[in-house]
Amino acid sequence: MKRLYRSQTDKKIAGIFGGIAELYNIDPSLLRLTFVFLGLATGIIPLLISYFVGWIIIPKGPASGKLPQSTA
């Protein structure tokens, strides 16, 4: 099972979108643009709060950029 980590190699602020992009094999820029458009459409404050909560609860990934392999 893959786990969600904050990216240490592809990050702009906290690495949340880089980590999500690594997990689902998509472009992190696409996620960042979607976040900006959602922020403009729905209100910036709720999305910023959710980003900071993610920053707190999502652990940092390994510095090498390779995620640990599951043995199960």
Stockholm file with secondary structure:
# STOCKHOLM 1.0

chainA/1-72         MKRLYRSQTDKKIAGIFGGIAELYNIDPSLLRLTFVFLGLATGIIPLLISYFVGWIIIPKGPASGKLPQSTA
#=GR chainA/1-72 SS CCCCCBCSSSCSSSSHHHHHHHHHTCCHHHHHHHHHHHHHHHCHHHHHHHHHHHHHHSCBCCTTSCCCCCCC
#=GC SS_cons        CCCCCBCSSSCSSSSHHHHHHHHHTCCHHHHHHHHHHHHHHHCHHHHHHHHHHHHHHSCBCCTTSCCCCCCC
//
